[in-house]
Amino acid sequence: MLTKEYIRDLKSNGNGAIGQLVKDFKDSRSLTFILENLGHLPKDFDGSFLPNLLTHKNASVRLWTIKTFGKLNNEEYLSTLEESAIKDTDTTVRREAVSSIGRMRSKKGKQILFEILDDADPKVVCQAIRGLLVFKGDKEVDEHLQPLINHQNEMVRTVIYKEFFATHKTLSNQPHCESYDYLKNVIVNGDTVETMKLLQDESIHLTFTSPPYYNARDYSIYPSYKNYLEFLEEVFKEVYRITKEGRFLILNTSPIIIARISRSHSSKRYPIPFDIHPYLVEMGWEFIDDIVWLKPEASVKNRIGGFMQHRKPLGYKPNSVTEYLMVYRKSTEKLLDWNIKQYDWDTILKSKVADGYETTNVWKIDPCFDKIHSAVFPVELCKRVIQYYSYKGDLVFDPFGGSGTVGKTAKNLGRHFLLTEKDETYFKYMRSKKSTGMFDKFPTKFLTLKEFKETIK
Ligand SMILES: C[S@@+](CC[C@H](N)C(=O)[O-])C[C@H]1O[C@@H](n2cnc3c(N)ncnc32)[C@H](O)[C@@H]1O
């Protein structure tokens, strides 16, 4: 029987034994098992049985054969690897072959990788780039790589941009984890765009918001859907500017329905999350995740009633029990690790998310109803977003403050908040709920736009 131990013994017993074993076991599963368990190979390992396996019909066998070639790190096999890199029918095998060529770090290998830069498969091209980046600074290598900034594939362009052309320096002199005191725990009664224009670049750490839904409520009347999307575009451009490098925007929206004007007309549905997405990506927000907020069916408007009666196809109208939380990150060539490393160890420890966190992108949370505001966030929703996407002491922003749920939750979680809310009724409502802790370092400030301007002079 084939066991890991048996394979290991044969390997150390001497050359040729593994080659014989491979001849004895011809089925794909056994061959993959043998190759997978070869582990580290001695320098003088006889790999003469390997080239035959490269024509095996099973891609997994070919992949492990290539990996074994890679371990041998022998320039003699370069042309065999080149052939697999160019001709194999499986993209994973081809990438592995390119990777093995790259790992050899040889002059001849470099020339092969130059050829592979013209490959039609962008993943193979990226692998070749990775192999060549080991020689970054070598004139010939740089001259082959830099023109790929105009490559038709976006992944290729992004890698080349980051390696050779990225110039982004943080636009603010402020340390990444800090924020201005005059923005901490402030609620401004004013238009959000007008207010944001007063803020410096890179002032906030996280934005969580639910914009007014197109013409669905009294506070959200726009002349046209296009006009509405352009308003949101302006808002999120400003949010982008005032967000710190590599930090997040979590946008809660859902498709809405505008009722028909009479029985002889249809109602119209507007897919807001999908229509706003291209605007966000265009202005530089990088799409990270889509989280679905799932509500109990009994809590949403009943649309299925008619269908339940008539059961006629085409007239199916399911109850909408979901909303989206679209997660975006301000574009940067830096990895998330960079953002995390800006915090001291104590803050990282204190901000760690406790057990019981959500593990999927479907969040089952009951909606919340309020007697004054018609569209408030449930506290649980805010809690999750703030805990998963910010650190203690961060500044959390909600451009559409409403009843102030984001602010209240941020403060309870040891973060600071900044809210803007245009409607005086809701501003006053937030003020009426004001509670001040005796030891608040930054007690909540309720300011008109004019007063806010004064504080930041
Ligand atoms: C969907 S509600 C947000 C509710 C909030 N998430 C909560 O938990 O209470 C949207 C809010 O945006 C406000 N709003 C609409 N246009 C605005 C603008 N241009 N500037 C600031 N606030 C605005 C509305 O008055 C409304 O209260």
The ligand as an ORCA input file, in Angstrom:
! r2SCAN-3c Opt
* xyz 0 1
  C     -31.525     57.181      5.408
  S     -31.403     58.542      6.471
  C     -30.097     58.099      7.538
  C     -30.554     57.515      8.844
  C     -29.434     57.173      9.779
  N     -28.602     56.139      9.239
  C     -29.974     56.752     11.150
  O     -29.558     55.694     11.674
  O     -30.784     57.462     11.712
  C     -30.716     59.797      5.466
  C     -30.572     61.139      6.123
  O     -29.838     61.991      5.267
  C     -30.296     63.329      5.472
  N     -29.858     64.123      4.301
  C     -30.392     64.128      3.053
  N     -29.681     64.951      2.248
  C     -28.679     65.458      2.989
  C     -27.610     66.365      2.707
  N     -27.463     66.917      1.498
  N     -26.751     66.651      3.696
  C     -26.905     66.124      4.940
  N     -27.902     65.279      5.262
  C     -28.782     64.949      4.307
  C     -31.804     63.150      5.597
  O     -32.390     64.250      6.246
  C     -31.894     61.851      6.398
  O     -32.023     62.104      7.773
*
